[in-house]
Amino acid sequence: MAGIAGILGADNGKLDKMLERIEYRGPHERRIYRDDTVNIGCNELNMGADCKDGSHHTFNGKRSVVLDGRVYNPEKGSSTDAEAVLALYDKFGTKFAGKIDGDFACAISDNGKMLLARDRTGIKPLYYGHDSEGGLCFASEAKAFVDIVDDIKEFPPGYIYSRELGFQKYKFEAVETPEFEDFEQAKKVVKQLLIEATEKRMKDNAVTGILLSGGLDSSLIAWMAYQIKPDIECFTVSMEEGQDLPLAIDVTKYLGVKHQILMFSEKEINEILPLAIHHQEMYEESCVHGAIANFLAGRFINGLQVKCVLTGEGADEFFAGYDGQYKQGSNPEEVAGIVDSLINVAYNTALQRLDRLNAANSYESRTPFLDDRVMDFALKIPLEHKIHGEEQTGKWVVRQAFEGCLPEHIIYQTKRFFAQGSGVAYIMRKQAEEAISEAELIEFNRVEGNPLLSSVEELYYYRMFKKTLPSPAFDRLVGRWDPLRPSFFHKWEKPNL
């Protein structure tokens, strides 16, 4: 985890200001590199264990790199993550991004030129825009640009940029995944790839725990991590009525691992809601729901001096876990379209929430389900292997792959969103309905230029959002998670890059 920022053009103190605003992403060290008109900087979060301090920035006497993310290329060896990126750039030039196995957003300064790149899934965030003097600014979070940049845009996943090249979509060729002939082969490969993905994220011994909701995905991560590190700990946050808590307890008892639980109430929700909305830079209803438990989990983990955990993020997107959405498709083509849409919007919905709420609490999460080989293989698997039977059970190939590893009621549990499983969603909906009327929502949606909000909850959250992110440019960065709801800005065409 790191926070990066920079300016191609005159600095005049803006870079320090941007880095200060996202210092929580890396409170241990700040490093700035200047070359002619290129100014790039990094806030570093040191993981300890076998992970070298200062892993996210480097300078080789000619070129410098600042990086947010992790690199898992086998040839990395003893190099740091930033050194591995620089080595790939030295070898492959502007094709370097397609050679990285990992999650990343980075900037390279090369003899007065600046290159930006972002991983193809958008696991790591990146934003850009121009200051009043025409300088090109970038940063890990949009809030770094308040009063500095007005034309804020999100850097697209899977692209590189320089002023000389413009935006170019790169060809990803960092990993290869096996083929398969039938379901039995597919489930064996899924299990093996996930185990390998977990192993390589634990190789530097920085991971000391698992964020365990009690849902299928985090429970499987717990099982895999336990095979590698039997003294791994699990962390769970929940309200008293949370449906997932008993399942999380069942998992840790079955594995025999230490389980630390934080119980919270409506009081804590009220206290942190504006802060959680500010940090995740979103007002979309379902993403805000999830923010509360995620944010409290981050505070809990940070208070225990834990710096790095595993999570189950990505399984629902790549293995068709969102049954509440895909079951509304009336034919196989519609179902496939919904599943694809949920993958395509993950970068500025679920993955944005995960990133921001980790960063806000200065810890790093690693996501085996978002491993490049796992994602590549998941995209090869036909939908009938992911969604099974008359009940249309999602993540079927994953459930079958790990059958027998955990109790059956864990493997075959039904999908619940984190906010539902922890008990948060119902309280938040009630609070919003007490504060805002349907008439206010209707009136708001009539105003040209306002985002089209779907519920009184979203208006409730939007008003909190605007208190710290007032420019209309911030509104347009917010993504709509549910493909069955209308876009926030369906009246506007997206700008061409």
C-alpha positions as CSV (number, residue, x, y, z in Angstrom):
1,M,0.0,0.0,0.0
2,A,1.2,3.5,-0.9
3,G,-0.1,6.9,-1.9
4,I,1.4,8.4,-5.0
5,A,1.1,11.8,-6.6
6,G,2.9,14.0,-9.1
7,I,2.9,16.9,-11.4
8,L,4.2,17.3,-15.0
9,G,4.9,21.0,-14.9
10,A,5.6,23.6,-12.2
11,D,5.2,22.3,-8.7
12,N,4.9,25.5,-6.5
13,G,4.1,23.4,-3.4
14,K,1.2,21.5,-4.8
15,L,2.8,18.1,-4.7
16,D,3.5,18.3,-1.0
17,K,-0.1,19.3,-0.4
18,M,-1.5,16.4,-2.5
19,L,0.7,13.9,-0.6
20,E,-0.3,15.4,2.8
21,R,-4.0,14.8,2.0
22,I,-3.4,11.1,1.4
23,E,-0.7,10.6,4.0
24,Y,-2.7,7.8,5.7
25,R,-2.0,5.6,2.6
26,G,1.7,5.6,3.6
27,P,2.5,7.2,7.0
28,H,6.0,5.7,7.4
29,E,8.0,7.6,4.8
30,R,7.7,10.2,2.1
31,R,9.9,10.4,-0.9
32,I,9.9,12.9,-3.8
33,Y,11.8,12.8,-7.0
34,R,12.3,15.8,-9.3
35,D,13.6,15.8,-12.8
36,D,13.3,18.9,-14.9
37,T,9.5,19.5,-15.0
38,V,8.6,16.0,-13.7
39,N,7.8,15.9,-9.9
40,I,6.6,12.6,-8.5
41,G,6.2,11.5,-4.9
42,C,5.2,8.5,-2.7
43,N,3.8,8.0,0.8
44,E,5.1,4.6,1.9
45,L,3.4,2.1,4.1
46,N,6.1,-0.4,5.4
47,M,4.9,-3.9,5.9
48,G,7.8,-5.3,8.0
49,A,8.5,-9.0,8.0
50,D,10.5,-10.0,4.9
51,C,9.0,-7.1,2.9
52,K,11.7,-4.4,2.4
53,D,11.0,-0.9,3.7
54,G,10.6,1.6,0.9
55,S,9.3,-1.0,-1.6
56,H,7.2,1.5,-3.5
57,H,9.7,4.0,-4.8
58,T,13.1,3.8,-6.4
59,F,15.7,5.8,-8.4
60,N,18.6,4.2,-10.4
61,G,20.5,7.4,-11.2
62,K,18.5,8.1,-14.4
63,R,14.9,7.1,-13.9
64,S,12.6,7.1,-10.9
65,V,9.4,5.1,-10.1
66,V,6.6,5.6,-7.6
67,L,4.2,2.8,-7.2
68,D,1.1,1.8,-5.3
69,G,0.6,-2.0,-5.5
70,R,2.4,-5.3,-5.5
71,V,4.4,-7.2,-8.1
72,Y,4.5,-11.0,-8.2
73,N,6.6,-11.7,-11.3
74,P,8.8,-14.8,-10.6
75,E,11.9,-12.9,-12.0
76,K,11.5,-10.2,-9.4
77,G,13.8,-12.1,-7.0
78,S,15.0,-10.0,-4.2
79,S,14.1,-6.7,-5.9
80,T,11.5,-4.4,-4.3
81,D,8.2,-3.9,-6.1
82,A,9.3,-0.5,-7.5
83,E,12.7,-1.9,-8.6
84,A,10.8,-4.7,-10.5
85,V,8.7,-2.2,-12.3
86,L,11.7,-0.2,-13.3
87,A,13.5,-3.3,-14.5
88,L,10.5,-4.2,-16.7
89,Y,10.5,-0.6,-18.1
90,D,14.2,-0.8,-18.9
91,K,13.7,-4.1,-20.7
92,F,10.3,-3.5,-22.5
93,G,9.9,0.2,-22.7
94,T,6.3,1.4,-22.9
95,K,5.1,-2.2,-23.1
96,F,6.2,-2.7,-19.5
97,A,2.7,-2.5,-17.9
98,G,1.5,-5.6,-19.8
99,K,4.4,-7.6,-18.4
100,I,3.5,-6.9,-14.7
101,D,1.8,-9.7,-12.7
102,G,0.2,-7.9,-9.9
103,D,-1.9,-4.9,-8.9
104,F,-0.5,-1.5,-9.5
105,A,-0.8,2.2,-10.3
106,C,2.6,3.8,-11.0
107,A,4.4,6.8,-12.5
108,I,7.8,6.7,-14.1
109,S,10.0,9.7,-14.6
110,D,12.4,9.3,-17.5
111,N,14.6,12.2,-18.7
112,G,11.9,14.9,-18.4
113,K,9.1,12.6,-19.6
114,M,6.4,11.1,-17.3
115,L,4.5,7.8,-17.9
116,L,1.5,6.7,-15.9
117,A,0.0,3.2,-15.9
118,R,-2.7,1.3,-14.1
119,D,-3.4,-2.4,-13.7
120,R,-6.0,-3.9,-16.1
121,T,-8.6,-4.6,-13.4
122,G,-8.3,-1.3,-11.6
123,I,-7.4,-2.8,-8.3
124,K,-5.2,0.2,-7.5
125,P,-6.6,3.7,-8.0
126,L,-5.3,6.6,-10.1
127,Y,-6.8,10.0,-11.0
128,Y,-5.6,12.8,-13.1
129,G,-6.4,16.4,-14.2
130,H,-4.8,19.8,-14.9
131,D,-4.0,22.6,-12.5
132,S,-4.6,26.3,-13.2
133,E,-1.1,26.5,-14.9
134,G,-1.8,23.6,-17.2
135,G,0.3,21.1,-15.3
136,L,-0.8,17.5,-15.5
137,C,-1.4,16.2,-12.0
138,F,-2.0,12.7,-10.8
139,A,-2.8,11.1,-7.4
140,S,-4.0,7.9,-5.8
141,E,-7.2,9.6,-4.5
142,A,-9.4,12.3,-6.0
143,K,-9.6,14.2,-2.7
144,A,-5.9,15.1,-3.1
145,F,-7.0,17.5,-5.9
146,V,-9.4,19.7,-3.9
147,D,-8.7,23.4,-4.8
148,I,-5.8,22.2,-7.1
149,V,-7.5,20.5,-10.1
150,D,-11.0,21.1,-11.5
151,D,-11.2,18.7,-14.4
152,I,-10.7,15.5,-12.3
153,K,-10.9,12.2,-14.2
154,E,-10.3,8.6,-13.3
155,F,-7.4,7.0,-15.1
156,P,-8.8,4.0,-17.0
157,P,-7.7,0.5,-16.0
158,G,-5.5,-1.3,-18.5
159,Y,-3.9,1.9,-20.0
160,I,-0.6,3.7,-20.0
161,Y,-0.3,7.4,-20.7
162,S,2.4,9.9,-21.6
163,R,2.1,13.2,-23.4
164,E,4.1,11.8,-26.3
165,L,1.9,8.6,-26.6
166,G,-1.4,9.8,-25.3
167,F,-3.6,7.1,-23.8
168,Q,-2.8,3.6,-25.0
169,K,-4.5,0.4,-24.0
170,Y,-1.8,-2.2,-23.3
171,K,-1.8,-5.9,-24.2
172,F,-1.6,-8.0,-21.1
173,E,0.8,-10.9,-21.4
174,A,2.3,-11.3,-18.0
175,V,0.8,-14.7,-17.2
176,E,-0.4,-17.9,-18.9
177,T,-3.2,-20.1,-17.7
178,P,-4.0,-23.7,-18.5
179,E,-6.8,-24.9,-20.8
180,F,-9.4,-27.5,-19.6
181,E,-11.8,-29.9,-21.2
182,D,-14.6,-30.3,-18.7
183,F,-16.0,-29.2,-15.3
184,E,-13.9,-31.7,-13.4
185,Q,-10.7,-30.3,-14.8
186,A,-11.9,-26.7,-14.3
187,K,-12.6,-27.1,-10.6
188,K,-9.2,-28.8,-10.0
189,V,-7.4,-25.9,-11.8
190,V,-9.5,-23.3,-9.9
191,K,-8.4,-24.8,-6.6
192,Q,-4.8,-25.0,-7.5
193,L,-4.6,-21.5,-8.9
194,L,-6.3,-20.1,-5.7
195,I,-3.9,-21.9,-3.5
196,E,-0.9,-20.7,-5.5
197,A,-2.3,-17.1,-5.4
198,T,-2.6,-17.3,-1.6
199,E,0.9,-18.7,-1.2
200,K,2.5,-15.9,-3.3
201,R,0.7,-13.2,-1.3
202,M,2.0,-14.7,1.9
203,K,5.5,-15.4,0.7
204,D,7.0,-12.3,2.4
205,N,5.4,-13.1,5.7
206,A,3.8,-9.7,5.9
207,V,0.2,-11.2,6.1
208,T,-0.7,-12.0,9.7
209,G,-4.5,-12.2,9.5
210,I,-7.7,-12.6,7.5
211,L,-10.6,-10.3,7.3
212,L,-13.3,-13.0,7.9
213,S,-16.9,-12.0,7.3
214,G,-18.2,-15.6,7.6
215,G,-19.2,-15.6,3.9
216,L,-18.0,-18.3,1.5
217,D,-15.1,-16.3,-0.1
218,S,-13.3,-15.1,3.1
219,S,-13.9,-18.6,4.7
220,L,-12.1,-20.2,1.7
221,I,-9.3,-17.7,2.1
222,A,-9.1,-18.6,5.8
223,W,-8.8,-22.4,4.9
224,M,-6.1,-21.8,2.3
225,A,-4.1,-19.4,4.6
226,Y,-4.3,-21.9,7.4
227,Q,-2.6,-24.6,5.3
228,I,0.3,-22.2,4.9
229,K,0.4,-20.5,8.3
230,P,-1.4,-22.5,11.0
231,D,-1.1,-19.6,13.5
232,I,-3.0,-17.2,11.2
233,E,-5.6,-15.0,13.0
234,C,-9.1,-14.0,11.8
235,F,-10.8,-10.7,12.4
236,T,-14.6,-10.2,12.3
237,V,-16.8,-7.1,12.9
238,S,-20.5,-7.5,13.4
239,M,-23.6,-6.2,15.1
240,E,-25.5,-8.4,17.5
241,E,-28.0,-9.4,14.9
242,G,-25.4,-10.0,12.2
243,Q,-26.2,-13.2,10.2
244,D,-22.6,-13.9,9.3
245,L,-21.1,-13.9,12.8
246,P,-22.2,-17.5,13.7
247,L,-20.7,-18.7,10.4
248,A,-17.4,-16.9,11.0
249,I,-17.2,-18.5,14.5
250,D,-17.9,-21.9,12.9
251,V,-15.0,-21.5,10.5
252,T,-12.5,-20.5,13.1
253,K,-13.6,-23.3,15.5
254,Y,-13.3,-25.8,12.6
255,L,-9.8,-24.6,11.8
256,G,-8.8,-24.1,15.4
257,V,-7.4,-20.5,14.8
258,K,-7.5,-17.4,16.9
259,H,-10.6,-15.3,16.3
260,Q,-10.9,-11.7,17.3
261,I,-14.3,-10.1,17.1
262,L,-15.4,-6.5,17.3
263,M,-19.1,-5.9,18.1
264,F,-20.5,-2.5,17.1
265,S,-23.9,-0.7,17.4
266,E,-25.9,2.1,15.8
267,K,-23.8,4.6,17.8
268,E,-20.6,3.7,15.9
269,I,-22.5,3.8,12.6
270,N,-23.6,7.4,13.3
271,E,-20.1,8.4,14.3
272,I,-18.2,7.2,11.3
273,L,-20.7,7.4,8.4
274,P,-19.6,10.9,7.2
275,L,-15.9,9.9,7.5
276,A,-16.4,6.6,5.7
277,I,-18.3,8.4,2.8
278,H,-15.5,11.0,2.6
279,H,-12.7,8.4,2.5
280,Q,-14.3,6.1,-0.1
281,E,-15.4,9.1,-2.2
282,M,-18.7,7.5,-3.0
283,Y,-22.4,8.0,-2.3
284,E,-23.8,4.9,-4.1
285,E,-26.1,3.1,-1.8
286,S,-24.7,-0.5,-1.7
287,C,-21.1,0.7,-1.6
288,V,-21.9,3.0,1.4
289,H,-23.6,0.1,3.1
290,G,-20.4,-2.0,2.9
291,A,-18.3,0.9,3.9
292,I,-19.4,0.9,7.5
293,A,-18.3,-2.7,8.4
294,N,-15.2,-2.3,6.2
295,F,-14.2,0.9,7.9
296,L,-14.7,-0.4,11.4
297,A,-12.8,-3.6,10.5
298,G,-9.9,-1.4,9.4
299,R,-9.9,0.6,12.6
300,F,-10.0,-2.7,14.6
301,I,-7.1,-4.2,12.6
302,N,-5.1,-1.0,12.9
303,G,-5.6,-0.9,16.6
304,L,-4.2,-4.4,16.9
305,Q,-1.0,-3.3,15.0
306,V,-1.8,-5.5,12.1
307,K,-0.5,-4.2,8.8
308,C,-1.5,-6.8,6.2
309,V,-4.5,-9.1,5.8
310,L,-6.1,-11.3,3.2
311,T,-9.6,-10.8,1.9
312,G,-12.1,-12.6,-0.4
313,E,-12.7,-9.6,-2.7
314,G,-13.2,-10.5,-6.4
315,A,-14.9,-13.9,-6.1
316,D,-18.4,-12.6,-6.6
317,E,-17.4,-10.7,-9.7
318,F,-15.3,-13.3,-11.5
319,F,-17.3,-16.4,-10.4
320,A,-20.8,-15.1,-10.6
321,G,-21.7,-14.6,-6.9
322,Y,-24.2,-11.7,-7.1
323,D,-27.3,-13.8,-7.5
324,G,-29.7,-10.9,-6.6
325,Q,-28.6,-9.3,-9.9
326,Y,-28.0,-12.1,-12.4
327,K,-31.2,-13.9,-11.4
328,Q,-33.1,-11.0,-12.9
329,G,-31.8,-11.9,-16.4
330,S,-34.6,-13.4,-18.5
331,N,-32.4,-15.5,-20.7
332,P,-28.7,-16.7,-20.8
333,E,-27.6,-13.7,-22.8
334,E,-29.0,-11.3,-20.3
335,V,-27.5,-13.2,-17.4
336,A,-24.1,-13.2,-19.1
337,G,-24.4,-9.4,-19.7
338,I,-25.2,-8.7,-16.0
339,V,-22.2,-10.9,-14.9
340,D,-19.9,-9.1,-17.3
341,S,-21.1,-5.7,-16.2
342,L,-20.4,-6.4,-12.6
343,I,-16.8,-7.3,-13.5
344,N,-16.4,-4.2,-15.7
345,V,-17.6,-1.7,-13.0
346,A,-15.7,-3.3,-10.1
347,Y,-12.8,-0.9,-10.4
348,N,-14.8,2.1,-9.2
349,T,-17.3,0.4,-7.0
350,A,-16.4,-2.6,-4.9
351,L,-12.6,-2.3,-5.4
352,Q,-12.6,1.4,-4.8
353,R,-14.4,0.8,-1.5
354,L,-11.9,-1.9,-0.5
355,D,-8.9,0.3,-1.4
356,R,-10.1,3.5,0.3
357,L,-11.2,2.0,3.6
358,N,-7.9,0.0,3.9
359,A,-5.9,3.1,3.1
360,A,-7.9,5.2,5.6
361,N,-6.7,2.9,8.3
362,S,-3.2,2.5,7.0
363,Y,-3.2,-1.2,6.3
364,E,-2.9,-3.4,3.2
365,S,-5.2,-6.1,2.1
366,R,-4.2,-8.7,-0.5
367,T,-6.8,-10.5,-2.7
368,P,-6.1,-14.0,-4.0
369,F,-9.3,-14.0,-6.0
370,L,-7.9,-11.0,-8.0
371,D,-4.7,-12.8,-8.9
372,D,-4.0,-12.4,-12.6
373,R,-3.9,-16.1,-13.3
374,V,-7.1,-16.7,-11.3
375,M,-8.9,-13.9,-13.1
376,D,-7.7,-15.1,-16.5
377,F,-8.8,-18.6,-15.9
378,A,-12.2,-17.5,-14.5
379,L,-12.9,-15.7,-17.7
380,K,-12.4,-18.9,-19.6
381,I,-14.9,-20.8,-17.6
382,P,-18.4,-21.0,-19.2
383,L,-21.3,-19.5,-17.2
384,E,-23.0,-22.9,-16.7
385,H,-20.0,-23.9,-14.6
386,K,-20.4,-20.9,-12.4
387,I,-24.2,-20.8,-12.1
388,H,-25.8,-24.2,-11.4
389,G,-29.2,-25.8,-11.4
390,E,-32.8,-24.6,-11.0
391,E,-31.8,-22.5,-7.9
392,Q,-29.1,-20.8,-10.0
393,T,-26.5,-21.2,-7.4
394,G,-23.5,-18.9,-8.1
395,K,-19.8,-19.7,-7.7
396,W,-20.6,-23.3,-8.3
397,V,-17.2,-24.3,-9.6
398,V,-15.5,-22.7,-6.6
399,R,-17.9,-24.4,-4.1
400,Q,-17.3,-27.8,-5.8
401,A,-13.5,-27.2,-5.9
402,F,-13.3,-26.8,-2.2
403,E,-16.0,-29.3,-1.2
404,G,-14.9,-31.1,2.0
405,C,-12.4,-28.5,3.0
406,L,-14.9,-26.7,5.3
407,P,-18.3,-27.8,6.7
408,E,-21.0,-28.1,4.1
409,H,-23.2,-25.3,5.6
410,I,-20.2,-22.9,4.9
411,I,-19.5,-24.1,1.4
412,Y,-23.2,-24.0,0.3
413,Q,-24.4,-21.0,2.2
414,T,-26.5,-18.4,0.3
415,K,-25.0,-15.0,-0.7
416,R,-25.4,-12.1,1.7
417,F,-23.8,-8.7,1.2
418,F,-21.3,-7.7,3.9
419,A,-23.6,-5.0,5.1
420,Q,-26.5,-7.5,5.4
421,G,-24.4,-10.2,7.0
422,S,-23.0,-7.7,9.6
423,G,-26.4,-6.2,10.3
424,V,-25.6,-2.7,9.0
425,A,-27.9,-2.2,6.0
426,Y,-31.2,-2.2,7.8
427,I,-30.2,0.4,10.3
428,M,-28.8,2.7,7.7
429,R,-31.9,2.5,5.6
430,K,-34.1,3.4,8.6
431,Q,-31.9,6.4,9.4
432,A,-32.1,7.8,5.9
433,E,-35.9,7.4,5.7
434,E,-36.3,9.3,9.0
435,A,-34.1,12.1,7.7
436,I,-35.3,12.5,4.1
437,S,-38.6,12.2,2.4
438,E,-39.5,10.7,-1.0
439,A,-40.7,14.2,-2.1
440,E,-37.2,15.6,-1.5
441,L,-35.7,12.9,-3.6
442,I,-38.1,13.5,-6.5
443,E,-37.4,17.3,-6.4
444,F,-33.6,16.7,-6.3
445,N,-33.8,14.4,-9.4
446,R,-35.7,17.0,-11.3
447,V,-32.8,19.4,-11.2
448,E,-30.7,19.4,-14.4
449,G,-27.1,18.5,-13.7
450,N,-27.8,16.6,-10.4
451,P,-26.9,13.0,-10.4
452,L,-29.9,10.7,-10.7
453,L,-30.3,9.1,-7.3
454,S,-32.2,5.9,-6.8
455,S,-33.3,6.2,-3.2
456,V,-33.6,8.5,-0.2
457,E,-30.6,6.7,1.2
458,E,-28.5,7.9,-1.7
459,L,-29.6,11.5,-1.2
460,Y,-28.8,11.1,2.5
461,Y,-25.3,10.0,1.7
462,Y,-24.9,12.5,-1.2
463,R,-25.4,15.4,1.2
464,M,-22.6,14.1,3.4
465,F,-20.4,13.6,0.4
466,K,-20.8,17.2,-0.8
467,K,-19.6,18.6,2.5
468,T,-16.0,17.7,1.8
469,L,-16.0,17.0,-1.9
470,P,-18.1,20.0,-3.2
471,S,-17.0,20.2,-6.9
472,P,-19.4,18.6,-9.5
473,A,-16.2,16.9,-10.8
474,F,-16.3,14.6,-7.8
475,D,-19.9,13.6,-8.5
476,R,-19.0,12.3,-11.9
477,L,-16.3,10.0,-10.6
478,V,-18.9,7.9,-8.6
479,G,-19.8,4.6,-10.2
480,R,-23.1,2.7,-10.2
481,W,-22.5,-0.8,-8.8
482,D,-25.9,-2.4,-9.8
483,P,-26.2,-2.7,-13.6
484,L,-30.0,-2.9,-13.2
485,R,-30.2,0.7,-11.9
486,P,-29.8,3.7,-14.1
487,S,-26.5,5.4,-14.3
488,F,-26.0,8.6,-12.3
489,F,-25.2,10.7,-15.3
490,H,-27.1,8.9,-18.1
491,K,-27.8,12.3,-19.8
492,W,-24.1,13.0,-20.3
493,E,-21.7,11.2,-22.7
494,K,-18.4,10.1,-21.2
495,P,-15.5,12.2,-22.5
496,N,-13.2,10.6,-25.0
497,L,-9.7,10.0,-23.8
